[in-house]
């Protein structure tokens, strides 16, 4: 009987650890997405500035 309760606790902690790792992986993926998207938005803004500067009346 005590063996069953110990197994439940161990598998519960494994499940919690697995869920925590999944949560961390989602966080890393989300952060990477925002960094990549932010970099592209910044690059597009800089390219827009160069385009406007090239076509400005001088």
CHARMM-style PDB file with segment names, atoms N, HN, CA, C and O in Angstrom:
ATOM      1  N   UNK     1       0.820  -1.193   0.000  1.00  0.00      PROA
ATOM      2  CA  UNK     1       0.000   0.000   0.000  1.00  0.00      PROA
ATOM      3  C   UNK     1       0.869   1.264   0.000  1.00  0.00      PROA
ATOM      4  O   UNK     1       0.579   2.210  -0.732  1.00  0.00      PROA
ATOM      5  N   UNK     2       1.900   1.285   0.793  1.00  0.00      PROA
ATOM      6  HN  UNK     2       2.135   0.517   1.387  1.00  0.00      PROA
ATOM      7  CA  UNK     2       2.757   2.476   0.813  1.00  0.00      PROA
ATOM      8  C   UNK     2       3.519   2.629  -0.492  1.00  0.00      PROA
ATOM      9  O   UNK     2       3.873   3.740  -0.886  1.00  0.00      PROA
ATOM     10  N   UNK     3       3.767   1.523  -1.154  1.00  0.00      PROA
ATOM     11  HN  UNK     3       3.480   0.621  -0.834  1.00  0.00      PROA
ATOM     12  CA  UNK     3       4.475   1.575  -2.428  1.00  0.00      PROA
ATOM     13  C   UNK     3       3.660   2.327  -3.489  1.00  0.00      PROA
ATOM     14  O   UNK     3       4.227   3.056  -4.303  1.00  0.00      PROA
ATOM     15  N   UNK     4       2.340   2.153  -3.480  1.00  0.00      PROA
ATOM     16  HN  UNK     4       1.879   1.560  -2.819  1.00  0.00      PROA
ATOM     17  CA  UNK     4       1.471   2.847  -4.443  1.00  0.00      PROA
ATOM     18  C   UNK     4       1.467   4.349  -4.207  1.00  0.00      PROA
ATOM     19  O   UNK     4       1.508   5.117  -5.169  1.00  0.00      PROA
ATOM     20  N   UNK     5       1.421   4.783  -2.970  1.00  0.00      PROA
ATOM     21  HN  UNK     5       1.388   4.159  -2.189  1.00  0.00      PROA
ATOM     22  CA  UNK     5       1.397   6.225  -2.697  1.00  0.00      PROA
ATOM     23  C   UNK     5       2.732   6.858  -3.062  1.00  0.00      PROA
ATOM     24  O   UNK     5       2.771   8.007  -3.502  1.00  0.00      PROA
ATOM     25  N   UNK     6       3.828   6.121  -2.886  1.00  0.00      PROA
ATOM     26  HN  UNK     6       3.796   5.188  -2.529  1.00  0.00      PROA
ATOM     27  CA  UNK     6       5.127   6.670  -3.272  1.00  0.00      PROA
ATOM     28  C   UNK     6       5.213   6.813  -4.780  1.00  0.00      PROA
ATOM     29  O   UNK     6       5.787   7.785  -5.271  1.00  0.00      PROA
ATOM     30  N   UNK     7       4.655   5.863  -5.531  1.00  0.00      PROA
ATOM     31  HN  UNK     7       4.189   5.073  -5.133  1.00  0.00      PROA
ATOM     32  CA  UNK     7       4.658   5.969  -6.981  1.00  0.00      PROA
ATOM     33  C   UNK     7       3.844   7.157  -7.449  1.00  0.00      PROA
ATOM     34  O   UNK     7       4.236   7.854  -8.385  1.00  0.00      PROA
ATOM     35  N   UNK     8       2.697   7.393  -6.797  1.00  0.00      PROA
ATOM     36  HN  UNK     8       2.378   6.827  -6.037  1.00  0.00      PROA
ATOM     37  CA  UNK     8       1.863   8.533  -7.186  1.00  0.00      PROA
ATOM     38  C   UNK     8       2.598   9.847  -6.961  1.00  0.00      PROA
ATOM     39  O   UNK     8       2.501  10.759  -7.782  1.00  0.00      PROA
ATOM     40  N   UNK     9       3.321   9.949  -5.877  1.00  0.00      PROA
ATOM     41  HN  UNK     9       3.400   9.208  -5.210  1.00  0.00      PROA
ATOM     42  CA  UNK     9       4.063  11.165  -5.605  1.00  0.00      PROA
ATOM     43  C   UNK     9       5.186  11.374  -6.589  1.00  0.00      PROA
ATOM     44  O   UNK     9       5.424  12.495  -7.037  1.00  0.00      PROA
ATOM     45  N   UNK    10       5.874  10.311  -6.927  1.00  0.00      PROA
ATOM     46  HN  UNK    10       5.680   9.400  -6.562  1.00  0.00      PROA
ATOM     47  CA  UNK    10       6.987  10.429  -7.869  1.00  0.00      PROA
ATOM     48  C   UNK    10       6.487  10.766  -9.265  1.00  0.00      PROA
ATOM     49  O   UNK    10       7.066  11.612  -9.947  1.00  0.00      PROA
ATOM     50  N   UNK    11       5.416  10.110  -9.693  1.00  0.00      PROA
ATOM     51  HN  UNK    11       4.946   9.423  -9.140  1.00  0.00      PROA
ATOM     52  CA  UNK    11       4.894  10.410 -11.027  1.00  0.00      PROA
ATOM     53  C   UNK    11       4.264  11.796 -11.061  1.00  0.00      PROA
ATOM     54  O   UNK    11       4.286  12.458 -12.098  1.00  0.00      PROA
ATOM     55  N   UNK    12       3.708  12.238  -9.949  1.00  0.00      PROA
ATOM     56  HN  UNK    12       3.690  11.700  -9.107  1.00  0.00      PROA
ATOM     57  CA  UNK    12       3.155  13.590  -9.875  1.00  0.00      PROA
ATOM     58  C   UNK    12       4.231  14.646  -9.997  1.00  0.00      PROA
ATOM     59  O   UNK    12       4.050  15.663 -10.666  1.00  0.00      PROA
ATOM     60  N   UNK    13       5.367  14.394  -9.337  1.00  0.00      PROA
ATOM     61  HN  UNK    13       5.515  13.568  -8.794  1.00  0.00      PROA
ATOM     62  CA  UNK    13       6.463  15.368  -9.432  1.00  0.00      PROA
ATOM     63  C   UNK    13       7.071  15.361 -10.832  1.00  0.00      PROA
ATOM     64  O   UNK    13       7.497  16.398 -11.339  1.00  0.00      PROA
ATOM     65  N   UNK    14       7.107  14.171 -11.457  1.00  0.00      PROA
ATOM     66  HN  UNK    14       6.760  13.328 -11.045  1.00  0.00      PROA
ATOM     67  CA  UNK    14       7.595  14.110 -12.839  1.00  0.00      PROA
ATOM     68  C   UNK    14       6.671  14.865 -13.780  1.00  0.00      PROA
ATOM     69  O   UNK    14       7.126  15.571 -14.680  1.00  0.00      PROA
ATOM     70  N   UNK    15       5.376  14.712 -13.566  1.00  0.00      PROA
ATOM     71  HN  UNK    15       5.007  14.139 -12.835  1.00  0.00      PROA
ATOM     72  CA  UNK    15       4.401  15.417 -14.408  1.00  0.00      PROA
ATOM     73  C   UNK    15       4.523  16.926 -14.209  1.00  0.00      PROA
ATOM     74  O   UNK    15       4.432  17.696 -15.165  1.00  0.00      PROA
ATOM     75  N   UNK    16       4.730  17.337 -12.965  1.00  0.00      PROA
ATOM     76  HN  UNK    16       4.804  16.711 -12.189  1.00  0.00      PROA
ATOM     77  CA  UNK    16       4.888  18.775 -12.687  1.00  0.00      PROA
ATOM     78  C   UNK    16       6.161  19.304 -13.335  1.00  0.00      PROA
ATOM     79  O   UNK    16       6.172  20.405 -13.885  1.00  0.00      PROA
ATOM     80  N   UNK    17       7.233  18.519 -13.268  1.00  0.00      PROA
ATOM     81  HN  UNK    17       7.225  17.625 -12.820  1.00  0.00      PROA
ATOM     82  CA  UNK    17       8.487  18.943 -13.891  1.00  0.00      PROA
ATOM     83  C   UNK    17       8.331  19.020 -15.401  1.00  0.00      PROA
ATOM     84  O   UNK    17       8.842  19.944 -16.034  1.00  0.00      PROA
ATOM     85  N   UNK    18       7.623  18.048 -15.984  1.00  0.00      PROA
ATOM     86  HN  UNK    18       7.208  17.298 -15.470  1.00  0.00      PROA
ATOM     87  CA  UNK    18       7.393  18.049 -17.432  1.00  0.00      PROA
ATOM     88  C   UNK    18       6.583  19.275 -17.838  1.00  0.00      PROA
ATOM     89  O   UNK    18       6.875  19.912 -18.850  1.00  0.00      PROA
ATOM     90  N   UNK    19       5.570  19.601 -17.049  1.00  0.00      PROA
ATOM     91  HN  UNK    19       5.333  19.083 -16.226  1.00  0.00      PROA
ATOM     92  CA  UNK    19       4.738  20.776 -17.339  1.00  0.00      PROA
ATOM     93  C   UNK    19       5.549  22.065 -17.219  1.00  0.00      PROA
ATOM     94  O   UNK    19       5.382  22.990 -18.014  1.00  0.00      PROA
ATOM     95  N   UNK    20       6.421  22.116 -16.226  1.00  0.00      PROA
ATOM     96  HN  UNK    20       6.557  21.365 -15.580  1.00  0.00      PROA
ATOM     97  CA  UNK    20       7.266  23.306 -16.063  1.00  0.00      PROA
ATOM     98  C   UNK    20       8.215  23.465 -17.246  1.00  0.00      PROA
ATOM     99  O   UNK    20       8.421  24.578 -17.729  1.00  0.00      PROA
ATOM    100  N   UNK    21       8.792  22.367 -17.714  1.00  0.00      PROA
ATOM    101  HN  UNK    21       8.625  21.463 -17.321  1.00  0.00      PROA
ATOM    102  CA  UNK    21       9.678  22.432 -18.877  1.00  0.00      PROA
ATOM    103  C   UNK    21       8.921  22.876 -20.118  1.00  0.00      PROA
ATOM    104  O   UNK    21       9.439  23.648 -20.925  1.00  0.00      PROA
ATOM    105  N   UNK    22       7.686  22.387 -20.271  1.00  0.00      PROA
ATOM    106  HN  UNK    22       7.265  21.760 -19.615  1.00  0.00      PROA
ATOM    107  CA  UNK    22       6.864  22.807 -21.408  1.00  0.00      PROA
ATOM    108  C   UNK    22       6.585  24.300 -21.332  1.00  0.00      PROA
ATOM    109  O   UNK    22       6.619  24.994 -22.349  1.00  0.00      PROA
ATOM    110  N   UNK    23       6.312  24.793 -20.137  1.00  0.00      PROA
ATOM    111  HN  UNK    23       6.284  24.229 -19.312  1.00  0.00      PROA
ATOM    112  CA  UNK    23       6.036  26.215 -19.934  1.00  0.00      PROA
ATOM    113  C   UNK    23       7.271  27.056 -20.275  1.00  0.00      PROA
ATOM    114  O   UNK    23       7.159  28.112 -20.897  1.00  0.00      PROA
ATOM    115  N   UNK    24       8.446  26.577 -19.864  1.00  0.00      PROA
ATOM    116  HN  UNK    24       8.537  25.719 -19.359  1.00  0.00      PROA
ATOM    117  CA  UNK    24       9.688  27.290 -20.173  1.00  0.00      PROA
ATOM    118  C   UNK    24       9.946  27.312 -21.683  1.00  0.00      PROA
ATOM    119  O   UNK    24      10.367  28.331 -22.230  1.00  0.00      PROA
ATOM    120  N   UNK    25       9.692  26.189 -22.347  1.00  0.00      PROA
ATOM    121  HN  UNK    25       9.350  25.361 -21.902  1.00  0.00      PROA
ATOM    122  CA  UNK    25       9.905  26.124 -23.792  1.00  0.00      PROA
ATOM    123  C   UNK    25       8.973  27.088 -24.516  1.00  0.00      PROA
ATOM    124  O   UNK    25       9.379  27.736 -25.481  1.00  0.00      PROA
ATOM    125  N   UNK    26       7.740  27.187 -24.062  1.00  0.00      PROA
ATOM    126  HN  UNK    26       7.410  26.661 -23.278  1.00  0.00      PROA
ATOM    127  CA  UNK    26       6.800  28.136 -24.674  1.00  0.00      PROA
ATOM    128  C   UNK    26       7.287  29.566 -24.460  1.00  0.00      PROA
ATOM    129  O   UNK    26       7.188  30.402 -25.359  1.00  0.00      PROA
ATOM    130  N   UNK    27       7.808  29.841 -23.280  1.00  0.00      PROA
ATOM    131  HN  UNK    27       7.889  29.163 -22.550  1.00  0.00      PROA
ATOM    132  CA  UNK    27       8.321  31.176 -22.987  1.00  0.00      PROA
ATOM    133  C   UNK    27       9.498  31.547 -23.866  1.00  0.00      PROA
ATOM    134  O   UNK    27       9.592  32.678 -24.344  1.00  0.00      PROA
ATOM    135  N   UNK    28      10.396  30.599 -24.079  1.00  0.00      PROA
ATOM    136  HN  UNK    28      10.320  29.681 -23.691  1.00  0.00      PROA
ATOM    137  CA  UNK    28      11.556  30.854 -24.931  1.00  0.00      PROA
ATOM    138  C   UNK    28      11.109  31.091 -26.367  1.00  0.00      PROA
ATOM    139  O   UNK    28      11.607  32.000 -27.032  1.00  0.00      PROA
ATOM    140  N   UNK    29      10.174  30.278 -26.846  1.00  0.00      PROA
ATOM    141  HN  UNK    29       9.770  29.540 -26.306  1.00  0.00      PROA
ATOM    142  CA  UNK    29       9.683  30.433 -28.222  1.00  0.00      PROA
ATOM    143  C   UNK    29       8.980  31.781 -28.392  1.00  0.00      PROA
ATOM    144  O   UNK    29       9.164  32.454 -29.406  1.00  0.00      PROA
ATOM    145  N   UNK    30       8.189  32.168 -27.417  1.00  0.00      PROA
ATOM    146  HN  UNK    30       8.039  31.620 -26.593  1.00  0.00      PROA
ATOM    147  CA  UNK    30       7.481  33.447 -27.489  1.00  0.00      PROA
ATOM    148  C   UNK    30       8.462  34.612 -27.473  1.00  0.00      PROA
ATOM    149  O   UNK    30       8.314  35.567 -28.235  1.00  0.00      PROA
ATOM    150  N   UNK    31       9.459  34.529 -26.607  1.00  0.00      PROA
ATOM    151  HN  UNK    31       9.580  33.753 -25.988  1.00  0.00      PROA
ATOM    152  CA  UNK    31      10.464  35.591 -26.529  1.00  0.00      PROA
ATOM    153  C   UNK    31      11.250  35.683 -27.831  1.00  0.00      PROA
ATOM    154  O   UNK    31      11.511  36.784 -28.316  1.00  0.00      PROA
ATOM    155  N   UNK    32      11.624  34.560 -28.395  1.00  0.00      PROA
ATOM    156  HN  UNK    32      11.412  33.666 -28.001  1.00  0.00      PROA
ATOM    157  CA  UNK    32      12.349  34.560 -29.669  1.00  0.00      PROA
ATOM    158  C   UNK    32      11.504  35.170 -30.770  1.00  0.00      PROA
ATOM    159  O   UNK    32      12.012  35.935 -31.590  1.00  0.00      PROA
ATOM    160  N   UNK    33      10.203  34.837 -30.799  1.00  0.00      PROA
ATOM    161  HN  UNK    33       9.791  34.215 -30.133  1.00  0.00      PROA
ATOM    162  CA  UNK    33       9.312  35.411 -31.804  1.00  0.00      PROA
ATOM    163  C   UNK    33       9.273  36.933 -31.690  1.00  0.00      PROA
ATOM    164  O   UNK    33       9.373  37.629 -32.700  1.00  0.00      PROA
ATOM    165  N   UNK    34       9.130  37.455 -30.470  1.00  0.00      PROA
ATOM    166  HN  UNK    34       9.049  36.889 -29.649  1.00  0.00      PROA
ATOM    167  CA  UNK    34       9.065  38.907 -30.300  1.00  0.00      PROA
ATOM    168  C   UNK    34      10.389  39.576 -30.646  1.00  0.00      PROA
ATOM    169  O   UNK    34      10.393  40.661 -31.229  1.00  0.00      PROA
ATOM    170  N   UNK    35      11.511  38.954 -30.300  1.00  0.00      PROA
ATOM    171  HN  UNK    35      11.507  38.073 -29.826  1.00  0.00      PROA
ATOM    172  CA  UNK    35      12.804  39.528 -30.661  1.00  0.00      PROA
ATOM    173  C   UNK    35      12.979  39.573 -32.174  1.00  0.00      PROA
ATOM    174  O   UNK    35      13.432  40.579 -32.720  1.00  0.00      PROA
ATOM    175  N   UNK    36      12.622  38.489 -32.851  1.00  0.00      PROA
ATOM    176  HN  UNK    36      12.254  37.672 -32.408  1.00  0.00      PROA
ATOM    177  CA  UNK    36      12.760  38.440 -34.307  1.00  0.00      PROA
ATOM    178  C   UNK    36      11.813  39.429 -34.968  1.00  0.00      PROA
ATOM    179  O   UNK    36      12.212  40.160 -35.876  1.00  0.00      PROA
ATOM    180  N   UNK    37      10.555  39.459 -34.517  1.00  0.00      PROA
ATOM    181  HN  UNK    37      10.232  38.865 -33.779  1.00  0.00      PROA
ATOM    182  CA  UNK    37       9.587  40.390 -35.096  1.00  0.00      PROA
ATOM    183  C   UNK    37      10.010  41.838 -34.837  1.00  0.00      PROA
ATOM    184  O   UNK    37       9.912  42.684 -35.727  1.00  0.00      PROA
ATOM    185  N   UNK    38      10.474  42.119 -33.636  1.00  0.00      PROA
ATOM    186  HN  UNK    38      10.554  41.432 -32.914  1.00  0.00      PROA
ATOM    187  CA  UNK    38      10.919  43.477 -33.307  1.00  0.00      PROA
ATOM    188  C   UNK    38      12.109  43.905 -34.147  1.00  0.00      PROA
ATOM    189  O   UNK    38      12.190  45.056 -34.576  1.00  0.00      PROA
ATOM    190  N   UNK    39      13.027  42.988 -34.380  1.00  0.00      PROA
ATOM    191  HN  UNK    39      12.962  42.053 -34.032  1.00  0.00      PROA
ATOM    192  CA  UNK    39      14.187  43.295 -35.215  1.00  0.00      PROA
ATOM    193  C   UNK    39      13.760  43.606 -36.644  1.00  0.00      PROA
ATOM    194  O   UNK    39      14.289  44.526 -37.268  1.00  0.00      PROA
ATOM    195  N   UNK    40      12.809  42.844 -37.159  1.00  0.00      PROA
ATOM    196  HN  UNK    40      12.379  42.097 -36.652  1.00  0.00      PROA
ATOM    197  CA  UNK    40      12.331  43.095 -38.517  1.00  0.00      PROA
ATOM    198  C   UNK    40      11.594  44.438 -38.622  1.00  0.00      PROA
ATOM    199  O   UNK    40      11.740  45.148 -39.617  1.00  0.00      PROA
ATOM    200  N   UNK    41      10.815  44.781 -37.614  1.00  0.00      PROA
ATOM    201  HN  UNK    41      10.696  44.205 -36.805  1.00  0.00      PROA
ATOM    202  CA  UNK    41      10.119  46.073 -37.619  1.00  0.00      PROA
ATOM    203  C   UNK    41      11.143  47.208 -37.582  1.00  0.00      PROA
ATOM    204  O   UNK    41      11.005  48.194 -38.307  1.00  0.00      PROA
ATOM    205  N   UNK    42      12.158  47.073 -36.746  1.00  0.00      PROA
ATOM    206  HN  UNK    42      12.270  46.272 -36.157  1.00  0.00      PROA
ATOM    207  CA  UNK    42      13.198  48.100 -36.668  1.00  0.00      PROA
ATOM    208  C   UNK    42      13.949  48.218 -37.999  1.00  0.00      PROA
ATOM    209  O   UNK    42      14.226  49.326 -38.460  1.00  0.00      PROA
ATOM    210  N   UNK    43      14.278  47.080 -38.613  1.00  0.00      PROA
ATOM    211  HN  UNK    43      14.053  46.180 -38.238  1.00  0.00      PROA
ATOM    212  CA  UNK    43      14.977  47.098 -39.898  1.00  0.00      PROA
ATOM    213  C   UNK    43      14.112  47.748 -40.977  1.00  0.00      PROA
ATOM    214  O   UNK    43      14.618  48.502 -41.809  1.00  0.00      PROA
ATOM    215  N   UNK    44      12.814  47.458 -40.966  1.00  0.00      PROA
ATOM    216  HN  UNK    44      12.403  46.845 -40.291  1.00  0.00      PROA
ATOM    217  CA  UNK    44      11.916  48.075 -41.948  1.00  0.00      PROA
ATOM    218  C   UNK    44      11.864  49.590 -41.745  1.00  0.00      PROA
ATOM    219  O   UNK    44      11.825  50.339 -42.721  1.00  0.00      PROA
ATOM    220  N   UNK    45      11.862  50.046 -40.507  1.00  0.00      PROA
ATOM    221  HN  UNK    45      11.894  49.437 -39.714  1.00  0.00      PROA
ATOM    222  CA  UNK    45      11.854  51.478 -40.218  1.00  0.00      PROA
ATOM    223  C   UNK    45      13.129  52.142 -40.726  1.00  0.00      PROA
ATOM    224  O   UNK    45      13.074  53.218 -41.321  1.00  0.00      PROA
ATOM    225  N   UNK    46      14.272  51.509 -40.496  1.00  0.00      PROA
ATOM    226  HN  UNK    46      14.317  50.635 -40.012  1.00  0.00      PROA
ATOM    227  CA  UNK    46      15.539  52.065 -40.966  1.00  0.00      PROA
ATOM    228  C   UNK    46      15.570  52.112 -42.493  1.00  0.00      PROA
ATOM    229  O   UNK    46      16.041  53.088 -43.079  1.00  0.00      PROA
ATOM    230  N   UNK    47      15.065  51.051 -43.137  1.00  0.00      PROA
ATOM    231  HN  UNK    47      14.683  50.259 -42.661  1.00  0.00      PROA
ATOM    232  CA  UNK    47      15.013  51.040 -44.603  1.00  0.00      PROA
ATOM    233  C   UNK    47      14.089  52.139 -45.122  1.00  0.00      PROA
ATOM    234  O   UNK    47      14.374  52.758 -46.147  1.00  0.00      PROA
ATOM    235  N   UNK    48      12.996  52.378 -44.426  1.00  0.00      PROA
ATOM    236  HN  UNK    48      12.765  51.875 -43.593  1.00  0.00      PROA
ATOM    237  CA  UNK    48      12.087  53.460 -44.801  1.00  0.00      PROA
ATOM    238  C   UNK    48      12.802  54.810 -44.702  1.00  0.00      PROA
ATOM    239  O   UNK    48      12.642  55.665 -45.573  1.00  0.00      PROA
ATOM    240  N   UNK    49      13.582  54.998 -43.650  1.00  0.00      PROA
ATOM    241  HN  UNK    49      13.712  54.304 -42.942  1.00  0.00      PROA
ATOM    242  CA  UNK    49      14.321  56.253 -43.511  1.00  0.00      PROA
ATOM    243  C   UNK    49      15.316  56.444 -44.656  1.00  0.00      PROA
ATOM    244  O   UNK    49      15.441  57.543 -45.196  1.00  0.00      PROA
ATOM    245  N   UNK    50      16.026  55.368 -45.026  1.00  0.00      PROA
ATOM    246  HN  UNK    50      15.924  54.475 -44.587  1.00  0.00      PROA
ATOM    247  CA  UNK    50      16.953  55.466 -46.154  1.00  0.00      PROA
ATOM    248  C   UNK    50      16.207  55.766 -47.449  1.00  0.00      PROA
ATOM    249  O   UNK    50      16.672  56.571 -48.255  1.00  0.00      PROA
ATOM    250  N   UNK    51      15.070  55.136 -47.656  1.00  0.00      PROA
ATOM    251  HN  UNK    51      14.693  54.482 -47.001  1.00  0.00      PROA
ATOM    252  CA  UNK    51      14.286  55.365 -48.871  1.00  0.00      PROA
ATOM    253  C   UNK    51      13.811  56.821 -48.943  1.00  0.00      PROA
ATOM    254  O   UNK    51      13.922  57.472 -49.981  1.00  0.00      PROA
ATOM    255  N   UNK    52      13.281  57.317 -47.821  1.00  0.00      PROA
ATOM    256  HN  UNK    52      13.191  56.788 -46.977  1.00  0.00      PROA
ATOM    257  CA  UNK    52      12.816  58.695 -47.799  1.00  0.00      PROA
ATOM    258  C   UNK    52      13.972  59.684 -47.967  1.00  0.00      PROA
ATOM    259  O   UNK    52      13.818  60.716 -48.621  1.00  0.00      PROA
ATOM    260  N   UNK    53      15.105  59.375 -47.388  1.00  0.00      PROA
ATOM    261  HN  UNK    53      15.230  58.537 -46.857  1.00  0.00      PROA
ATOM    262  CA  UNK    53      16.268  60.244 -47.531  1.00  0.00      PROA
ATOM    263  C   UNK    53      16.787  60.260 -48.960  1.00  0.00      PROA
ATOM    264  O   UNK    53      17.244  61.296 -49.443  1.00  0.00      PROA
ATOM    265  N   UNK    54      16.722  59.129 -49.634  1.00  0.00      PROA
ATOM    266  HN  UNK    54      16.352  58.287 -49.241  1.00  0.00      PROA
ATOM    267  CA  UNK    54      17.196  59.045 -51.010  1.00  0.00      PROA
ATOM    268  C   UNK    54      16.272  59.814 -51.957  1.00  0.00      PROA
ATOM    269  O   UNK    54      16.743  60.362 -52.953  1.00  0.00      PROA
ATOM    270  N   UNK    55      14.993  59.866 -51.674  1.00  0.00      PROA
ATOM    271  HN  UNK    55      14.611  59.421 -50.865  1.00  0.00      PROA
ATOM    272  CA  UNK    55      14.031  60.518 -52.559  1.00  0.00      PROA
ATOM    273  C   UNK    55      13.622  61.903 -52.080  1.00  0.00      PROA
ATOM    274  O   UNK    55      12.644  62.463 -52.574  1.00  0.00      PROA
ATOM    275  N   UNK    56      14.347  62.455 -51.135  1.00  0.00      PROA
ATOM    276  HN  UNK    56      15.142  62.000 -50.733  1.00  0.00      PROA
ATOM    277  CA  UNK    56      14.017  63.778 -50.624  1.00  0.00      PROA
ATOM    278  C   UNK    56      14.452  64.847 -51.635  1.00  0.00      PROA
ATOM    279  O   UNK    56      15.412  64.663 -52.384  1.00  0.00      PROA
ATOM    280  N   UNK    57      13.733  65.952 -51.635  1.00  0.00      PROA
ATOM    281  HN  UNK    57      12.954  66.102 -51.026  1.00  0.00      PROA
ATOM    282  CA  UNK    57      14.090  67.081 -52.476  1.00  0.00      PROA
ATOM    283  C   UNK    57      15.366  67.714 -51.910  1.00  0.00      PROA
ATOM    284  O   UNK    57      15.430  68.072 -50.733  1.00  0.00      PROA
ATOM    285  N   UNK    58      16.367  67.842 -52.762  1.00  0.00      PROA
ATOM    286  HN  UNK    58      16.316  67.551 -53.718  1.00  0.00      PROA
ATOM    287  CA  UNK    58      17.636  68.418 -52.279  1.00  0.00      PROA
ATOM    288  C   UNK    58      17.910  69.755 -52.905  1.00  0.00      PROA
ATOM    289  OT1 UNK    58      18.931  70.376 -52.612  1.00  0.00      PROA
TER     290      UNK     58
END
